[in-house]
Amino acid sequence: MTLLTKNESYMQKANILTEALPYIQRLSGKVVVIKYGGNAMIDAGVTATIFQDIALLKCVGIHPIIVHGGGPEINGMLTRLNIESRFHNGLRVTDESAMEVVQMVLAGKLNKDIVAQLGLLGVKAIGLCGKDAGLIETVRKPAEDGVDLGLVGQVTRINDKLLTMLARDEYIPVIASIGVGADGESHNINADTVAGEVAAALRAEKLMFLTDIDGIFMDRNDPASLLPVVTVSGIHELIERGVLTDGMIPKARGCAAAVTQGVRRTHIVNGTIPHPIVLEIFTDHGIGTMVCADDDLPAD
C-alpha cells in the first residue's frame, strides 16, 4: 500500500468518526433500548459486531439496555423434547411444558451467554428476567380470536427504578422476556412487546428492533418499496390493510406504542448485517425503517 493510499484510508476513518460526533453528543446520557433476538442471533460473526456496537454505545456515554428473545433456540429445544410449537398473530401459544423450556432457554442459557460476550469486550453487563425484583409484572393475556394463548403475559408494570439505576451506573442491563404474575407464575412475553414497554417506561430516546429484514415494506416482494419513515397512524393502517403480518405485527405495534408513550424515535433494522446499530445511530443516512409520531416527521 502506498503512502497516499494509506493516507486516504486514514482520512476515510477520520471522516467516519467526525460524522458520528454530533450523534454521540446528542445521545450522550440518553437511554437506547435494543431488542435483540430471533434470526439476528444466528450468525456468530454478525452477532460479535452487534455486541461491539453495544459496548461502543456504553463507552461513549450512552445507556444501552438489551431486551432479548430466542425463538430459534426455543423452537429447537421444543423439537428435541417433542413439544409442538404453535403461534397465533406472531405470539407463541405457551402451555406449562413450553413455559419451562422458554424460561430455561431464555433466562438460563441465552441471557448469560450475552452477558459473558459483553464482558469479553470490557463492559459490565448484568443478566435479568422479569422475575428479578419484580422487573416485569404481568397478567395472562386474554384469548385472541378465540385462541387461548396459555401462559403468555401482558405487561402491567416495569420496574423502571431498577433499570435506571443500573443503566446510569456502569452496567448494561440484559433482559430476558419473561414476566411474573401476581402469584409468582412465569409468563412468556413477546420480546418485541417487552422492549416497547421498557423503552416507554424509561422514556428512552430510541428503541431499536434488530430483525432479519431491512425494515417495513409496502410489498415484501419489492425491495424498492422499503419505507424509510412511517408514522404511528401509518403503522395502524398497515396492520389493518394486512400489509404487516405474522411476526412483524408485534414489532410494529411495539414501535407505535413506544412512540405514543414518549419514546422519541423507534427503528426496525436488519440485524443480520455487520454493525447494524452503528450504521443506524451514527451515520447521516441510517438504515431500516424509522417510526415517529404523526407530528414529528423529519424535515428530509
Buried (B, 14 or more C-beta within 10 A) or exposed (E): EEEEEEEEEEEEEEEEEEEBEEBBEEBEEBBBBBBBBBBBBEBEEBBBBBBBBBBBBBEBEBBBBBBBBBBBBBBBBBEEEEBEBBEBBBBBBBBEBBBBBBBEBBBEBBBBBBBEBBBEBEBEBBBBBBBBEEBBBBBBBEEEEEEEBBBBBBBEEBBBEBBBEBBEEEBBBBBBBBBBBEEEBBBBBBBBBBBBBBBBBBBBBBBBBBBEBBBBBEEEEEEEEBBEBBBBEBBBEBBEEEBBEEBBBBBBBBBBBBBEEEBBBBBBBBBBBBBBBBBBBBBEEBBBBBBBBEEEEEEE
